[in-house]
């Protein structure tokens, strides 16, 4: 009988030993990188101070922060080193910012799936993140704590990224009882953080002042404190601090109402309904048999509306006020939107773009929307001014 050498008898153990070594390798401590030798410190929206290496190597946008939002807030395309994956690129292509900054959309190196393609995992691809090595990562949905634990500079700028939120509103605005009712926090917080990041905090103050001036002008023209009638409105996703500015009452906060959404709306029976953030047109809403008994449906007071960012929102607030109290306000929304885009981006909106932003076609069947059409603007503004 042939005797097998001892070393050959244990060859079958080799694959298992390799697997064991790999498994043990997973338990190795994560690397930690020391702060840069030359840096400056930026305070994020979550209250965490982040050291940014000098000279600045650009920024990487990670979930949840979109390229269009950052560009609208900072007007600084040259600072972006990574803008998102291919899906984010498709979304950006549909946004107005892609027309203002077409170079961002066209530059392939800013887009791809090699970075943060599995950002919801507790263990992201650390090697790819380290190899990319931008000056800072901006976002909060990514595993921020893990990235920071190995020394990656992660800056939060959104108002919903955790931490103690700032109570922010324009001077002279009514002071609500809860911080979440402050209408300007989600706009001003990213602005202050990101302009500080790119080294121009004074630009944030200038844009905030411009925004608040438009709000102040509307208050002087509307004089909401003198209104005898304030319609009850139903709107999802809007900060309640804006309701007092446009002279309405939030029907959803009057009392707690049980039942599903359709039942709750029927019980509230608001004077006006604003569709914000759901894929339904006013016409589809009003044609729904479950909605036929609503006062707002009978009076055709259902509208498509969206809030917008630091540039668009003042026009959106004006739009609301003109819908609710047309007898007090001239039809200036279209011109206001055009002026703000020209002043902030040196970009002239076309009539077609304004129609889309104000949902003119979708709101055609709703009462009082004629004043937002381009033809109405051209023929009636001068007559109303007299």
C-alpha positions, 0 to 999 in steps of 0.5 A: 500500500502506497503511503501518502506524504504527510504534507499532501494529506493536509492540502485539502485544508488550504482553501479553508485556511484562505477563507479564514484569513480573508474573514479575519481581514474583515475585522481589521481596524479601519484606517484613520487619517489625520487632519490636513496640515493646512486647513480651515474650519467650517461649521456644518448645519448639524453643528459639527466642525469640519476641517477643509484642506488648503488649497481647496480641492473641490467638493463631492455631492453625496446623498441627499444633496443634488447638483441643481440645489447646490448650483442654485444656492452657490452659483459656483460650478467650478467648485464641483468635483463630483455631482452624482451618479448617472440617475442624478445626471438624468434628473439634473438634465431636466432642471433649469440649472442644467441650462444655466450651467450646461458645462456641468451637465456635459462634463463626464468626469463629474458624473458616474457610479464609481463613487457612492453607488451604494451610499445606503450601506453601512460600509461604503466603498472606503477605498474609492472614497479615499482614492477620489480625495476631494476637499470635502463631501457634502450630504447627510444621507450617506453613512456620515458617521462612518466616513467621519470616523476614518477622517473623511471631511463630511459637511452637512448643509441641509436643514434636515441633516440633524443637529440643532436647527437655526430659527431663521426668518426674514426681519419683521416676519411673524414669529411662530411657536415652533421652529419648524414653522419658520419658513426660511430655515431650509433656504438660508441654512444651506446658503450660509454653510455653502458660501462659507465653504467656498470662501464668500460668506458675504454673498450669502448675506446679500442673497438673503437680503434680496430675498427678504426685500421681495417678501417685505415688498409683498407685505406692504402691498398686500397688508395682510393684517388688514384682511377681513377674510382669510380663506381656509386652505389645504396644502402639503409640504409648506412651512406655515410661516408663509401662510400668514404672509399670504393671508390664509388659514391652514385647514389641516391644523384646526383639529386632529381628524381621523380617517384616510386622506380622502375622508379627512379632506372631505371633513375639513372641506377647505376653501382652496386646495394646493397640490404640491409634490404629488403627481396629480393635476388639478383637473385629475383631482377635481374629476375624482368622484371622491372629491366631488362634494368638496367646496374647493372642487365646486368653485374650481379652487384647486391648483398645482403649486410648488415651493422652489428654492432661494431664487424661485420661492419669492415668486411662488409666495407672490403667486399664492397671494395673487391667487388668494387675494387678487383684488389687492395685488397687481399681476407681477408674478411672471415679471418677478420670476424673470427679474430674479433669474436675471439678477441672480444668474444673468439668465433671461427666462423665456415665456415657455419656461415661465409657463412651465415653472408656474404650471400655467397649462395645468392650472387652466381649469382653475379659477383666477389663473388667467392673470398668470398667462403671458397674454394677460400680462401684456394686455392688463398690467398697464390698465390695472396700474392706472 
